[in-house]
Amino acid sequence: MVLQDDALAYLLNFLCGLESEAAGSAARSPLRIGYTADPVEMERYDLVFVPSGFFTSGSYGSKESLPRFRLPEIEGIPFLFGSNRVERKGETLIVHADLPASAFCFLSRYEEFCHPEMRDLHGRFNARWSLLSANGFLSKPLVDEYTGLIKRLLQETGRKMPANGSSLSKLWLTHDVDAPFYCQGLRSFAREALKGKGLGTALRLAMRNPESDPYYTFQYFFDMDSFAASRCPFPVESIYFLKGGGGSVYDKPVYGLASEKMRHLLWAIRERGARIGLHGSYSSGKTGQVLKEKACLERAIGENVTLFRQHYLRSCEPCGFNSLEKAGIRDDFTMGYPDAAGFRLGTCRPVRWIDPACGRLSNLWLHPLAIMDNTLFQESYMGLSFAEAEEYCLRLVEQVRIHGGELCLLWHNNNVSVQDYPENPVPWIRLLYSVLIDCLCGSDR
Ligand SMILES: [Zn+2]
């Protein structure tokens, strides 16, 4: 596989923290960056990475192409290919660590592409199998560490490099609406009656006003997210991901978008200035049915949908990302590991996906998902206590701040209910959200 020219240019600029100044074009970059082993060609550049042969080797795409043993390091930062030699020839800084290939592996999820057999019950590649996790770099964005290293090396040669802002570039407050209401009408009536709650109680639960439903915690999110938007010194956007279909048992409860209750919710979301994205069903990635679900959501809200997250954070293998792009999705927010919070893409910056199957630079932006609520408390995932979760989350927030990246949080409406229902799993999930918002706003509310 050969990385296509625009993909290589984008990767080199991204690696050097120059992606916003020269998106997709090395020619316009203020820094001349080369990827070559040719000594004559090297003279044309300010910075050269020496290729390790990763992209041209016969083992590309196989498990054998990935390192299995202890990784080499520069200044304590591990990388996958090449050597730790750094030298200067004339005006050119030459880095023998193949940081472009290493960054490519994390940013494109090449590792998952090489290991299609490593999937959990839900078809997902787990954090515990990843190179990032094995090397203790899930809670630090490794590709952004490369960027910091390159900037330091260039500064040592006297070159001025743009500094990180020491602040988040953006905060995404996102909410997957898996179950908008605990009580959905007649079906809920039957369920509650079968639980032995008595016909009167069951009827009251099933028929009551949507805003008093235990899962209708949207007002809490509206208030918290508006507070964040008004107080944080960086842009804040709130997104509600809603389903547009789904037939798997894991898609239950299936909800229509045309009911009076849902129309009320859609109106309330938009009234508060939040955005609406598609929560792709359990099977949407592989079957390409994302187009159908997107059309269904668009009909309900009367506008184009370009934001996406897949239910269960299911595996987004190349075919999944390709079908998203074909369906007109511009921004994906699925890229977090379900079983461990952290930096699945090795970065906290939004990045254009490069297809590891053909080296093509896509128009699909991946927004790293750092923290999902379920990941923190579920016993089969991290199983943390409130104190442990707070400490871990604040460490991730600090990493995003240091690297000037985006922070994306995912909190579910049904996890922050304050009503006493057995489905309300962990009371501190709501408290943690408030703590994080306060911390991000610098508020002592
Ligand atoms: Zn979901």
Boltz pocket constraint, residues with backbone or C-beta under 6 A from the ligand:
constraints:
  - pocket:
      binder: B
      contacts: [[A, 176], [A, 177], [A, 178], [A, 279], [A, 310], [A, 311], [A, 312]]
      max_distance: 6.0
